[in-house]
Amino acid sequence: MKAASVEWSKSEWKRIDKPKTLVGKIKEYLEKAIKEQVDIIVFPGFTGCFYQQLNFPNKNLRNLVKEADFGEYIEQVKELSRGYEIAICPGSYWQKEKNNIYHESCLIINGEVQFKQRQIYLARWERELGFSRGVEIELKEIDSRKLALIISTDVFYPQVSRMAALRGVDIVLSPVGFTGKKNRALQISGMWQEVQQNQFFAVESGFNGFLGEQSFWGESIIHAPLEMTEKGDGYLERSSGQQSLIIAELDNKKRRKAISKFDVLSQLNREFYQQMKMFRGR
């Protein structure tokens, strides 16, 4: 399976001034990925939130969240997906359900949402804005590979990745965006570390834009276990802030060979993890 991850600079995000422009940009990168025979593509975290902001350009973050409505954005991506033979993770978005607001992502193939994932652990700013948490980790088998979505702050909570790993995940899709001063060491302490501790592939896509008064950053990286990367560093590809689209082959046979040499999960107490709620996801 060949995977791609998108990263746009802040200057590129600033040039997107209308929802139609953002949809056009997504289409542009889908076409680039198709030319490279990519099977699955991940767009940056908060892309759907940014789409919403384009409809309400003068609202601060708190008021923007109150207007949360992911429906229009997802319908646009679903429509795009019907024209391309590729699985699309459209980044992440805010979903309002009754009196709750969730940070969520999904996977779309040929106009249909295959599965969704709500963020389980919230950042401080999300708690202050009244977000609600998801409670389960979802998995979906696509082309004989088990996929999961781990979004935003959840990359820093090892129990989330461990749950997915114990349920046999092969590939994690991870749209992210981090607040505060840019710090590559912080990002590596998230998904890179979880890949090495759980031995799955991960396709991470970072948001370098802004929502209301809040600025975000993040690098796009395609991760693999150390043993199967050329430099032994755990990176199949990374943008390093210099590329807007990175692509890598996710060879499951090579990954399983690396696991056979040192199976991290074989020594774990699986019964202990069974007691945790998120383990009971679908």
PASEBA-1860 file (N, C-alpha, C; in nm, 3 decimals):
! residues 282
1> MKAASVEW> 0.085/-0.120/0.000/0.000/0.000/0.000/0.088/0.124/0.000 ~ 0.057/0.217/-0.087/0.133/0.342/-0.094/0.052/0.453/-0.028 ~ 0.116/0.527/0.063/0.048/0.631/0.140/0.111/0.768/0.115 ~ 0.029/0.872/0.128/0.075/1.009/0.112/0.027/1.094/0.228 ~ 0.106/1.195/0.262/0.070/1.290/0.367/0.093/1.431/0.315 ~ -0.001/1.520/0.346/0.002/1.658/0.297/0.052/1.751/0.407 ~ 0.131/1.850/0.368/0.168/1.958/0.460/0.172/2.090/0.385 ~ 0.092/2.187/0.431/0.093/2.320/0.372/0.150/2.420/0.473
9> SKSEWKRI> 0.228/2.512/0.423/0.289/2.614/0.509/0.183/2.717/0.549 ~ 0.215/2.798/0.650/0.123/2.903/0.694/0.092/3.000/0.580 ~ 0.193/3.028/0.498/0.169/3.121/0.387/0.067/3.064/0.288 ~ 0.069/2.933/0.269/-0.030/2.870/0.180/-0.169/2.877/0.241 ~ -0.179/2.849/0.371/-0.309/2.858/0.436/-0.365/3.000/0.427 ~ -0.279/3.100/0.438/-0.325/3.239/0.433/-0.380/3.277/0.296 ~ -0.336/3.205/0.193/-0.384/3.234/0.058/-0.520/3.169/0.030 ~ -0.565/3.082/0.119/-0.696/3.018/0.103/-0.800/3.107/0.169
17> DKPKTLVG> -0.880/3.174/0.089/-0.973/3.274/0.144/-1.120/3.237/0.129 ~ -1.149/3.125/0.062/-1.288/3.083/0.042/-1.297/2.931/0.054 ~ -1.412/2.879/0.098/-1.429/2.733/0.102/-1.401/2.668/-0.034 ~ -1.444/2.733/-0.141/-1.423/2.679/-0.275/-1.275/2.665/-0.306 ~ -1.195/2.760/-0.257/-1.050/2.756/-0.280/-0.988/2.636/-0.209 ~ -1.032/2.610/-0.086/-0.980/2.496/-0.010/-1.017/2.364/-0.079 ~ -1.140/2.352/-0.124/-1.182/2.231/-0.195/-1.098/2.211/-0.321 ~ -1.071/2.322/-0.391/-0.987/2.314/-0.511/-0.846/2.268/-0.479
25> KIKEYLEK> -0.795/2.311/-0.365/-0.660/2.271/-0.325/-0.656/2.123/-0.289 ~ -0.759/2.076/-0.221/-0.767/1.933/-0.189/-0.771/1.851/-0.318 ~ -0.850/1.897/-0.414/-0.859/1.828/-0.543/-0.722/1.824/-0.612 ~ -0.650/1.935/-0.606/-0.516/1.942/-0.666/-0.424/1.835/-0.610 ~ -0.429/1.816/-0.478/-0.339/1.718/-0.416/-0.388/1.574/-0.435 ~ -0.516/1.557/-0.449/-0.566/1.424/-0.485/-0.514/1.384/-0.622 ~ -0.515/1.478/-0.715/-0.466/1.449/-0.849/-0.317/1.419/-0.849 ~ -0.241/1.491/-0.768/-0.098/1.463/-0.755/-0.075/1.323/-0.700
33> AIKEQVDI> -0.153/1.286/-0.599/-0.139/1.154/-0.537/-0.177/1.043/-0.635 ~ -0.282/1.064/-0.710/-0.325/0.964/-0.807/-0.217/0.940/-0.912 ~ -0.151/1.044/-0.957/-0.043/1.030/-1.055/0.070/0.943/-1.000 ~ 0.087/0.946/-0.868/0.192/0.866/-0.803/0.139/0.730/-0.758 ~ 0.015/0.697/-0.799/-0.048/0.569/-0.766/-0.060/0.546/-0.616 ~ -0.095/0.651/-0.545/-0.115/0.644/-0.400/-0.249/0.578/-0.369 ~ -0.251/0.495/-0.265/-0.373/0.426/-0.224/-0.450/0.501/-0.116 ~ -0.377/0.575/-0.031/-0.441/0.643/0.080/-0.368/0.775/0.107
41> IVFPGFTG> -0.445/0.881/0.135/-0.385/1.013/0.157/-0.444/1.074/0.283 ~ -0.359/1.142/0.360/-0.401/1.207/0.484/-0.378/1.358/0.473 ~ -0.484/1.435/0.497/-0.476/1.580/0.498/-0.456/1.629/0.642 ~ -0.408/1.753/0.658/-0.372/1.801/0.791/-0.487/1.804/0.891 ~ -0.451/1.788/1.018/-0.548/1.807/1.124/-0.612/1.945/1.112 ~ -0.736/1.957/1.157/-0.811/2.083/1.162/-0.847/2.139/1.024 ~ -0.827/2.063/0.917/-0.863/2.115/0.785/-1.012/2.145/0.777 ~ -1.094/2.057/0.832/-1.238/2.081/0.832/-1.277/2.201/0.918
49> CFYQQLNF> -1.204/2.223/1.027/-1.229/2.340/1.112/-1.195/2.468/1.036 ~ -1.086/2.462/0.960/-1.046/2.577/0.880/-1.151/2.607/0.772 ~ -1.206/2.502/0.712/-1.313/2.520/0.614/-1.429/2.596/0.677 ~ -1.464/2.558/0.798/-1.573/2.625/0.869/-1.538/2.771/0.896 ~ -1.413/2.796/0.933/-1.369/2.933/0.959/-1.386/3.022/0.836 ~ -1.366/2.966/0.719/-1.382/3.043/0.596/-1.526/3.090/0.576 ~ -1.619/3.019/0.638/-1.760/3.062/0.634/-1.791/3.167/0.739 ~ -1.707/3.175/0.844/-1.726/3.270/0.953/-1.592/3.338/0.982
57> PNKNLRNL> -1.539/3.417/0.889/-1.400/3.466/0.897/-1.369/3.562/1.011 ~ -1.468/3.624/1.070/-1.440/3.726/1.172/-1.467/3.681/1.315 ~ -1.493/3.554/1.333/-1.522/3.504/1.467/-1.395/3.460/1.539 ~ -1.391/3.481/1.672/-1.279/3.428/1.749/-1.300/3.278/1.768 ~ -1.202/3.212/1.829/-1.206/3.067/1.839/-1.327/3.017/1.916 ~ -1.360/3.081/2.026/-1.474/3.038/2.108/-1.604/3.045/2.028 ~ -1.625/3.154/1.958/-1.748/3.169/1.880/-1.746/3.079/1.757 ~ -1.627/3.052/1.703/-1.616/2.964/1.589/-1.658/2.821/1.628
65> VKEADFGE> -1.616/2.778/1.746/-1.652/2.645/1.794/-1.804/2.634/1.811 ~ -1.869/2.741/1.855/-2.014/2.739/1.874/-2.088/2.715/1.743 ~ -2.024/2.752/1.632/-2.085/2.733/1.500/-2.049/2.598/1.438 ~ -1.987/2.510/1.517/-1.935/2.384/1.464/-2.037/2.309/1.380 ~ -2.000/2.280/1.255/-2.085/2.204/1.164/-1.997/2.144/1.055 ~ -1.964/2.016/1.070/-1.872/1.953/0.978/-1.938/1.905/0.850 ~ -2.071/1.904/0.846/-2.145/1.841/0.738/-2.108/1.889/0.599 ~ -2.102/2.019/0.579/-2.074/2.073/0.446/-1.936/2.033/0.398
73> YIEQVKEL> -1.837/2.040/0.488/-1.700/2.004/0.450/-1.691/1.857/0.409 ~ -1.747/1.768/0.490/-1.739/1.625/0.460/-1.815/1.593/0.331 ~ -1.927/1.657/0.307/-2.000/1.633/0.183/-1.916/1.674/0.062 ~ -1.841/1.782/0.074/-1.752/1.825/-0.035/-1.645/1.721/-0.063 ~ -1.584/1.667/0.043/-1.479/1.567/0.026/-1.538/1.436/-0.027 ~ -1.655/1.400/0.021/-1.721/1.279/-0.029/-1.747/1.290/-0.179 ~ -1.791/1.407/-0.222/-1.817/1.428/-0.364/-1.687/1.418/-0.444 ~ -1.580/1.478/-0.394/-1.450/1.467/-0.460/-1.406/1.322/-0.470
81> SRGYEIAI> -1.428/1.247/-0.365/-1.375/1.110/-0.358/-1.437/1.019/-0.463 ~ -1.555/1.054/-0.512/-1.621/0.970/-0.613/-1.546/0.971/-0.745 ~ -1.459/1.070/-0.764/-1.386/1.080/-0.889/-1.246/1.023/-0.884 ~ -1.207/0.965/-0.767/-1.070/0.917/-0.752/-1.068/0.781/-0.683 ~ -0.983/0.693/-0.731/-0.966/0.562/-0.668/-0.860/0.573/-0.558 ~ -0.900/0.635/-0.448/-0.806/0.658/-0.338/-0.885/0.673/-0.208 ~ -0.830/0.624/-0.098/-0.890/0.643/0.034/-0.842/0.778/0.089 ~ -0.935/0.856/0.145/-0.905/0.992/0.188/-0.935/1.010/0.336
89> CPGSYWQK> -0.833/1.051/0.411/-0.856/1.103/0.546/-0.856/1.256/0.531 ~ -0.972/1.321/0.551/-0.984/1.464/0.521/-0.932/1.557/0.629 ~ -0.839/1.508/0.711/-0.795/1.587/0.826/-0.894/1.567/0.939 ~ -0.916/1.670/1.018/-1.013/1.660/1.127/-1.106/1.779/1.126 ~ -1.212/1.768/1.205/-1.319/1.868/1.204/-1.392/1.862/1.338 ~ -1.476/1.961/1.363/-1.556/1.963/1.485/-1.697/1.916/1.454 ~ -1.746/1.824/1.535/-1.881/1.772/1.518/-1.966/1.808/1.639 ~ -2.080/1.869/1.613/-2.175/1.900/1.720/-2.282/1.792/1.723
97> EKNNIYHE> -2.304/1.736/1.840/-2.407/1.632/1.857/-2.483/1.661/1.984 ~ -2.609/1.697/1.969/-2.693/1.742/2.081/-2.623/1.861/2.148 ~ -2.586/1.848/2.275/-2.519/1.960/2.343/-2.368/1.942/2.353 ~ -2.314/1.844/2.280/-2.172/1.814/2.288/-2.101/1.852/2.158 ~ -1.973/1.888/2.171/-1.889/1.916/2.054/-1.766/1.825/2.063 ~ -1.739/1.752/1.955/-1.628/1.658/1.950/-1.530/1.699/1.840 ~ -1.404/1.666/1.862/-1.303/1.678/1.758/-1.293/1.539/1.694 ~ -1.311/1.532/1.562/-1.331/1.403/1.496/-1.257/1.397/1.363
105> SCLIINGE> -1.229/1.275/1.319/-1.175/1.252/1.185/-1.244/1.129/1.128 ~ -1.218/1.099/1.000/-1.282/0.985/0.937/-1.199/0.940/0.817 ~ -1.242/0.831/0.755/-1.183/0.783/0.631/-1.294/0.769/0.528 ~ -1.270/0.825/0.410/-1.371/0.828/0.304/-1.318/0.753/0.181 ~ -1.402/0.665/0.126/-1.369/0.594/0.003/-1.491/0.598/-0.088 ~ -1.473/0.646/-0.209/-1.579/0.647/-0.310/-1.712/0.702/-0.258 ~ -1.704/0.816/-0.191/-1.825/0.884/-0.146/-1.886/0.834/-0.018 ~ -1.822/0.738/0.047/-1.877/0.681/0.170/-1.777/0.692/0.285
113> VQFKQRQI> -1.828/0.731/0.402/-1.746/0.732/0.523/-1.733/0.590/0.573 ~ -1.610/0.540/0.581/-1.583/0.402/0.622/-1.585/0.387/0.774 ~ -1.524/0.480/0.843/-1.530/0.481/0.989/-1.486/0.618/1.040 ~ -1.519/0.645/1.166/-1.489/0.773/1.229/-1.412/0.751/1.358 ~ -1.344/0.856/1.402/-1.275/0.850/1.531/-1.286/0.985/1.601 ~ -1.332/0.983/1.724/-1.337/1.105/1.805/-1.214/1.112/1.896 ~ -1.162/1.232/1.912/-1.047/1.252/2.000/-1.085/1.212/2.141 ~ -0.998/1.134/2.206/-1.029/1.079/2.337/-0.975/1.167/2.450
121> YLARWERE> -0.854/1.221/2.432/-0.794/1.306/2.536/-0.779/1.448/2.482 ~ -0.829/1.544/2.559/-0.837/1.683/2.513/-0.720/1.767/2.562 ~ -0.680/1.862/2.478/-0.582/1.962/2.520/-0.650/2.060/2.616 ~ -0.570/2.135/2.689/-0.627/2.229/2.786/-0.720/2.328/2.719 ~ -0.679/2.382/2.604/-0.763/2.483/2.538/-0.896/2.423/2.491 ~ -0.895/2.294/2.458/-1.019/2.228/2.417/-1.110/2.207/2.538 ~ -1.052/2.173/2.651/-1.132/2.158/2.773/-1.195/2.292/2.811 ~ -1.116/2.399/2.799/-1.166/2.532/2.834/-1.281/2.575/2.744
129> LGFSRGVE> -1.281/2.525/2.622/-1.388/2.559/2.527/-1.506/2.464/2.537 ~ -1.499/2.367/2.627/-1.613/2.282/2.653/-1.629/2.162/2.563 ~ -1.521/2.115/2.502/-1.529/1.998/2.416/-1.560/1.873/2.498 ~ -1.620/1.776/2.431/-1.647/1.646/2.492/-1.550/1.543/2.435 ~ -1.525/1.437/2.511/-1.429/1.334/2.472/-1.497/1.216/2.404 ~ -1.424/1.155/2.311/-1.463/1.023/2.264/-1.423/0.921/2.369 ~ -1.470/0.796/2.355/-1.440/0.695/2.458/-1.382/0.566/2.401 ~ -1.386/0.548/2.269/-1.341/0.422/2.211/-1.246/0.446/2.094
137> IELKEIDS> -1.162/0.347/2.067/-1.076/0.350/1.950/-1.137/0.257/1.845 ~ -1.157/0.309/1.725/-1.221/0.233/1.617/-1.115/0.178/1.521 ~ -1.139/0.059/1.468/-1.054/0.000/1.365/-1.140/-0.042/1.246 ~ -1.080/-0.039/1.128/-1.149/-0.080/1.006/-1.051/-0.152/0.915 ~ -1.092/-0.267/0.861/-1.006/-0.339/0.769/-1.030/-0.291/0.626 ~ -0.924/-0.244/0.562/-0.928/-0.196/0.424/-0.818/-0.268/0.347 ~ -0.853/-0.339/0.241/-0.754/-0.410/0.159/-0.664/-0.499/0.244 ~ -0.725/-0.576/0.333/-0.654/-0.674/0.418/-0.560/-0.609/0.519
145> RKLALIIS> -0.577/-0.480/0.545/-0.498/-0.412/0.647/-0.590/-0.343/0.745 ~ -0.558/-0.353/0.874/-0.639/-0.286/0.975/-0.590/-0.142/0.994 ~ -0.683/-0.048/0.985/-0.652/0.093/0.998/-0.718/0.152/1.122 ~ -0.650/0.249/1.181/-0.708/0.327/1.291/-0.674/0.474/1.270 ~ -0.751/0.560/1.333/-0.726/0.705/1.332/-0.688/0.748/1.473 ~ -0.574/0.814/1.487/-0.534/0.871/1.616/-0.505/1.018/1.591 ~ -0.587/1.105/1.648/-0.583/1.246/1.609/-0.535/1.337/1.722 ~ -0.466/1.441/1.680/-0.428/1.553/1.765/-0.366/1.507/1.897
153> TDVFYPQV> -0.420/1.552/2.011/-0.360/1.528/2.142/-0.347/1.380/2.176 ~ -0.428/1.295/2.116/-0.423/1.151/2.148/-0.288/1.088/2.117 ~ -0.208/1.151/2.032/-0.075/1.093/2.001/0.015/1.093/2.124 ~ -0.016/1.175/2.225/0.068/1.184/2.343/0.022/1.091/2.456 ~ -0.084/1.014/2.433/-0.135/0.923/2.535/-0.109/0.780/2.488 ~ -0.008/0.714/2.544/0.036/0.583/2.494/-0.071/0.476/2.498 ~ -0.169/0.490/2.588/-0.273/0.387/2.596/-0.358/0.382/2.469 ~ -0.371/0.495/2.399/-0.451/0.496/2.276/-0.384/0.411/2.168
161> SRMAALRG> -0.256/0.439/2.143/-0.182/0.361/2.044/-0.170/0.215/2.085 ~ -0.152/0.189/2.214/-0.137/0.051/2.260/-0.266/-0.028/2.237 ~ -0.380/0.037/2.261/-0.507/-0.030/2.236/-0.520/-0.071/2.090 ~ -0.486/0.023/2.000/-0.494/-0.006/1.857/-0.398/-0.119/1.820 ~ -0.278/-0.115/1.876/-0.177/-0.218/1.845/-0.222/-0.355/1.892 ~ -0.278/-0.364/2.013/-0.321/-0.493/2.067/-0.438/-0.550/1.989 ~ -0.509/-0.466/1.918/-0.620/-0.513/1.835/-0.575/-0.537/1.691 ~ -0.444/-0.530/1.668/-0.390/-0.571/1.540/-0.381/-0.465/1.433
169> VDIVLSPV> -0.375/-0.338/1.470/-0.369/-0.232/1.369/-0.239/-0.242/1.287 ~ -0.250/-0.220/1.158/-0.133/-0.217/1.070/-0.089/-0.074/1.039 ~ -0.188/0.014/1.017/-0.159/0.152/0.976/-0.243/0.248/1.058 ~ -0.178/0.348/1.116/-0.248/0.455/1.187/-0.243/0.581/1.102 ~ -0.358/0.643/1.083/-0.368/0.772/1.014/-0.381/0.879/1.121 ~ -0.297/0.982/1.111/-0.287/1.076/1.223/-0.283/1.222/1.177 ~ -0.400/1.284/1.157/-0.404/1.428/1.131/-0.384/1.504/1.263 ~ -0.285/1.593/1.267/-0.250/1.659/1.393/-0.232/1.810/1.373
177> GFTGKKNR> -0.221/1.879/1.483/-0.188/2.021/1.486/-0.157/2.057/1.630 ~ -0.044/2.125/1.651/0.001/2.154/1.787/0.005/2.305/1.809 ~ -0.030/2.348/1.930/-0.027/2.489/1.964/0.105/2.523/2.032 ~ 0.128/2.651/2.051/0.251/2.695/2.117/0.366/2.710/2.019 ~ 0.486/2.728/2.074/0.605/2.747/1.992/0.643/2.616/1.923 ~ 0.684/2.625/1.796/0.721/2.506/1.720/0.836/2.433/1.788 ~ 0.816/2.301/1.805/0.912/2.221/1.881/0.911/2.079/1.824 ~ 1.006/2.048/1.738/1.009/1.917/1.674/1.026/1.804/1.774
185> ALQISGMW> 1.097/1.831/1.883/1.115/1.728/1.985/0.981/1.690/2.048 ~ 0.892/1.788/2.063/0.759/1.761/2.118/0.682/1.668/2.025 ~ 0.685/1.696/1.895/0.611/1.612/1.802/0.666/1.469/1.799 ~ 0.797/1.454/1.804/0.858/1.321/1.805/0.817/1.242/1.929 ~ 0.791/1.311/2.039/0.750/1.243/2.162/0.608/1.188/2.150 ~ 0.541/1.220/2.040/0.407/1.167/2.016/0.410/1.045/1.926 ~ 0.371/1.063/1.800/0.350/0.949/1.711/0.477/0.870/1.680 ~ 0.591/0.938/1.663/0.715/0.864/1.636/0.742/0.763/1.748
193> QEVQQNQF> 0.728/0.808/1.869/0.754/0.721/1.984/0.654/0.606/1.989 ~ 0.526/0.635/1.957/0.424/0.530/1.962/0.447/0.424/1.855 ~ 0.496/0.465/1.738/0.528/0.368/1.634/0.637/0.273/1.681 ~ 0.739/0.326/1.745/0.850/0.240/1.789/0.808/0.148/1.903 ~ 0.715/0.191/1.984/0.671/0.109/2.097/0.564/0.007/2.059 ~ 0.503/0.026/1.940/0.393/-0.062/1.901/0.408/-0.124/1.762 ~ 0.504/-0.077/1.684/0.546/-0.140/1.559/0.440/-0.142/1.449 ~ 0.359/-0.037/1.440/0.271/-0.018/1.325/0.328/0.091/1.234
201> FAVESGFN> 0.268/0.108/1.118/0.297/0.224/1.034/0.211/0.341/1.082 ~ 0.258/0.465/1.059/0.174/0.581/1.088/0.197/0.687/0.981 ~ 0.087/0.747/0.937/0.091/0.855/0.838/0.038/0.980/0.907 ~ 0.130/1.070/0.942/0.099/1.188/1.023/0.099/1.312/0.933 ~ -0.006/1.394/0.944/-0.017/1.514/0.861/-0.041/1.636/0.949 ~ 0.052/1.732/0.944/0.050/1.846/1.036/-0.015/1.971/0.980 ~ -0.092/2.039/1.065/-0.159/2.165/1.032/-0.070/2.282/1.071 ~ -0.040/2.369/0.976/0.042/2.488/1.001/-0.036/2.616/0.978
209> GFLGEQSF> -0.164/2.612/1.012/-0.251/2.727/0.990/-0.296/2.792/1.118 ~ -0.415/2.847/1.116/-0.465/2.925/1.228/-0.616/2.910/1.235 ~ -0.670/2.914/1.356/-0.814/2.913/1.380/-0.843/3.024/1.479 ~ -0.920/3.124/1.436/-0.941/3.239/1.520/-0.808/3.302/1.557 ~ -0.784/3.322/1.685/-0.659/3.382/1.733/-0.552/3.278/1.760 ~ -0.582/3.151/1.741/-0.490/3.042/1.775/-0.411/2.995/1.653 ~ -0.278/2.988/1.668/-0.191/2.941/1.561/-0.148/2.798/1.590 ~ -0.130/2.718/1.484/-0.094/2.578/1.497/0.029/2.547/1.411
217> WGESIIHA> 0.099/2.440/1.447/0.214/2.394/1.369/0.217/2.240/1.370 ~ 0.293/2.185/1.277/0.308/2.040/1.273/0.376/1.996/1.145 ~ 0.468/1.901/1.157/0.535/1.845/1.040/0.459/1.721/0.993 ~ 0.467/1.693/0.864/0.408/1.571/0.810/0.516/1.464/0.797 ~ 0.486/1.346/0.851/0.585/1.238/0.859/0.517/1.105/0.832 ~ 0.585/1.016/0.761/0.540/0.877/0.747/0.637/0.790/0.825 ~ 0.585/0.726/0.930/0.667/0.652/1.026/0.663/0.502/1.001 ~ 0.769/0.434/1.044/0.776/0.288/1.041/0.871/0.243/1.152
225> PLEMTEKG> 0.866/0.116/1.192/0.962/0.066/1.291/1.105/0.091/1.246 ~ 1.192/0.118/1.341/1.332/0.153/1.313/1.399/0.055/1.219 ~ 1.375/-0.075/1.242/1.448/-0.180/1.170/1.423/-0.179/1.020 ~ 1.314/-0.119/0.975/1.282/-0.124/0.832/1.296/0.011/0.763 ~ 1.361/0.108/0.829/1.386/0.236/0.764/1.533/0.245/0.723 ~ 1.557/0.311/0.612/1.691/0.312/0.551/1.800/0.359/0.645 ~ 1.772/0.464/0.723/1.872/0.520/0.813/1.855/0.469/0.956 ~ 1.760/0.379/0.975/1.736/0.329/1.110/1.683/0.434/1.204
233> DGYLERSS> 1.612/0.535/1.148/1.563/0.646/1.230/1.412/0.647/1.248 ~ 1.343/0.550/1.187/1.198/0.543/1.202/1.120/0.627/1.103 ~ 1.188/0.693/1.009/1.120/0.776/0.910/1.126/0.712/0.771 ~ 1.011/0.685/0.712/1.009/0.646/0.571/1.018/0.772/0.485 ~ 0.944/0.876/0.527/0.951/1.006/0.462/0.911/1.112/0.563 ~ 0.967/1.232/0.549/0.923/1.345/0.630/0.935/1.472/0.548 ~ 0.848/1.567/0.575/0.846/1.689/0.494/0.960/1.783/0.530 ~ 1.001/1.783/0.658/1.105/1.875/0.708/1.074/2.020/0.672
241> GQQSLIIA> 0.945/2.051/0.655/0.904/2.187/0.621/0.938/2.228/0.480 ~ 0.985/2.133/0.398/1.030/2.165/0.263/0.942/2.104/0.154 ~ 0.854/2.012/0.189/0.771/1.944/0.091/0.624/1.955/0.130 ~ 0.538/1.969/0.031/0.394/1.978/0.059/0.324/1.844/0.044 ~ 0.393/1.745/-0.017/0.336/1.612/-0.031/0.447/1.510/-0.020 ~ 0.436/1.420/0.077/0.533/1.311/0.091/0.463/1.178/0.068 ~ 0.536/1.083/0.012/0.479/0.954/-0.028/0.574/0.842/0.011 ~ 0.519/0.731/0.058/0.602/0.616/0.093/0.523/0.488/0.075
249> ELDNKKRR> 0.596/0.380/0.045/0.537/0.248/0.035/0.533/0.185/0.174 ~ 0.415/0.137/0.214/0.399/0.071/0.343/0.398/-0.080/0.319 ~ 0.514/-0.141/0.328/0.532/-0.282/0.298/0.507/-0.365/0.424 ~ 0.389/-0.427/0.430/0.352/-0.500/0.551/0.437/-0.624/0.573 ~ 0.487/-0.686/0.466/0.573/-0.802/0.482/0.703/-0.764/0.551 ~ 0.762/-0.650/0.513/0.884/-0.604/0.578/0.859/-0.566/0.723 ~ 0.741/-0.507/0.748/0.708/-0.471/0.887/0.697/-0.595/0.973 ~ 0.630/-0.697/0.923/0.613/-0.819/1.002/0.746/-0.891/1.023
257> KAISKFDV> 0.835/-0.879/0.926/0.968/-0.937/0.943/1.043/-0.865/1.054 ~ 1.029/-0.733/1.059/1.092/-0.656/1.167/1.034/-0.693/1.302 ~ 0.902/-0.714/1.307/0.837/-0.754/1.432/0.885/-0.891/1.478 ~ 0.906/-0.982/1.383/0.949/-1.118/1.418/1.085/-1.119/1.488 ~ 1.167/-1.018/1.461/1.298/-1.009/1.525/1.288/-0.959/1.669 ~ 1.187/-0.874/1.692/1.170/-0.821/1.828/1.024/-0.779/1.844 ~ 0.943/-0.869/1.899/0.800/-0.846/1.913/0.772/-0.776/2.046 ~ 0.752/-0.646/2.039/0.731/-0.565/2.159/0.606/-0.608/2.235
265> LSQLNREF> 0.501/-0.641/2.161/0.371/-0.666/2.224/0.359/-0.804/2.288 ~ 0.448/-0.895/2.256/0.434/-1.034/2.301/0.448/-1.050/2.452 ~ 0.513/-0.954/2.517/0.538/-0.965/2.661/0.434/-0.893/2.747 ~ 0.330/-0.836/2.681/0.235/-0.754/2.756/0.127/-0.837/2.825 ~ 0.071/-0.780/2.929/-0.043/-0.839/2.999/-0.170/-0.792/2.929 ~ -0.217/-0.870/2.833/-0.333/-0.831/2.753/-0.461/-0.822/2.837 ~ -0.474/-0.904/2.938/-0.594/-0.902/3.021/-0.611/-0.767/3.091 ~ -0.498/-0.706/3.129/-0.505/-0.575/3.192/-0.566/-0.472/3.097
273> YQQMKMFR> -0.520/-0.473/2.972/-0.571/-0.376/2.874/-0.718/-0.401/2.840 ~ -0.762/-0.526/2.849/-0.901/-0.558/2.819/-0.998/-0.483/2.910 ~ -0.951/-0.442/3.027/-1.039/-0.374/3.123/-1.068/-0.230/3.084 ~ -0.992/-0.175/2.991/-1.008/-0.034/2.956/-1.117/-0.017/2.850 ~ -1.198/0.088/2.867/-1.315/0.110/2.783/-1.282/0.118/2.636 ~ -1.175/0.189/2.600/-1.145/0.211/2.458/-1.109/0.082/2.387 ~ -1.072/-0.021/2.465/-1.038/-0.149/2.403/-1.161/-0.217/2.343 ~ -1.277/-0.174/2.389/-1.401/-0.238/2.346/-1.460/-0.171/2.222
281> GR> -1.383/-0.083/2.158/-1.432/-0.020/2.035/-1.448/-0.121/1.925 ~ -1.510/-0.077/1.815/-1.539/-0.167/1.704/-1.415/-0.190/1.618
END
